[in-house]
């Protein structure tokens, strides 16, 4: 059986004391195994990253920029190869996999502008003969812990900026779909990245614990569920590290009575069921305002019947399986419990049959959902769309703002004034106006509010430069030695 290795100091490492299964979600069969790192293996990778840091930090911005240009070229050329890996281990359809890679490449393109992003500031003659300038310098060895749902895009979110800023990186991908991390690391090596600058450690809790506690790891980036994000934020911060930990979401799509009904229904289908709902930016709550509710539910229901669910390798498939059998059962349990809580199951995805032993489930639509129901309160992370009916715009805003999560939100309307007011009123980190999944382009930063983010900075874009660097201010004077005197007073400008 093929073993997915670590990638440490420029080489594949396959030996391990423990291994984890890697399934093809479309067939339900274990096709690979992944080496799970011991604490000693992680420490080996940390040592490699530490040893590579001085030379990489000293590398010119021009050299770093050229590497990123080559990475972009190679990944573009090999996009279909990487997409096939994503589909075989995650289950998403090939078009979705290629889209994920393209969005990740935006962050590589952002990193090619690092000579501009790392510019400091300078003030001349702040005092007699005194100048001041600022610089941004790397924090050192950083850990990037990434989730299963975007095994290429999220690593590219993190490692692009981290490497561009002069740090060395330990990438710990999900053990459920780990191959793409090694693929990406080897692309960077092919592009000229020195050995040890980017390392991949496969593993589970033992690997994560070592990264969070090791004194040579100076910063941690994480994307995952809110309980784990909270734990990682606290534990890493307790060990003196800077942390950005992105947690869960319950993204609402508000549809006002004046919205284009067909456009809103199409958007709800795309945003709720794309990638089988395994997106932190997936719309999981459709907020129907006033008189549009019945027609909107009917329009969404009619479109659900046309969805083609099947293996990600089938060009006709629009949605693939879930990542594991256990997750499929968890998603199904929310649909099963919704009716007992007083909701109406309009379409029950559990009843759909598939000619496969893969981890497939049909799409579900649940109406008359209210806060306090598990189907509303929990992040389901599957193809289940809840409909909450409210009477007014104010009720919709209150519903969104009262939710513990604040990742993304969208509003569908023809009224520019209402859209502008919504942008002002709503408490979420990313807002879409007639855009159901408002993931920012690579030149802006990604992140939510409330229990969707732990830390002070968002991910990729300008915030990532601030996270992966430390500011330093230098004050200089080149006086005539003859004017030097002893002065015990506090320095003053003159």
Secondary structure, 3 states (H helix, E strand, C coil): CEEECEEECCEEECCCCEEEEEEECCCCEEEEEEEECCHHHHHHHHHHHHHHHHHHHHCCHHHHHHHHHHHHHHHHHCHHHHHHHHHHHHCCCHHHHHHHHHHHHHHHHHHCCHHHHCCCCEEEEEECCEEEEEEEEECCEEEEECCCCCCCHHHHHHHHHHHHCCCEEEEECCCCCCHHHHHHHHHHHHCCCCCCCEEECCCCHHHHHHHHHCCCEEEEEEECCHHHHHHHHHHHHHCCCEEEEECCCCEEEEECCCCCHHHHHHHHHHHHHHHHHCCCCCEEEEEEEHHHHHHHHHHHHHHHCCCCECCCCCCCCCECCCCCHHHHHHHHHHHHHHHHCCCEEEECHHHCCCCCCCCCCCCEEEECCCCCCHHHHCCCCCCEEEEEEECCHHHHHHHHHHCCEECEEEEECCCHHHHHHHHHHCCCCEEEECCCCCCCCCCCCECCEECCEECCCCECHHHHHHHCEEEEEEEEECCCHHHCCCCCCCCCCC
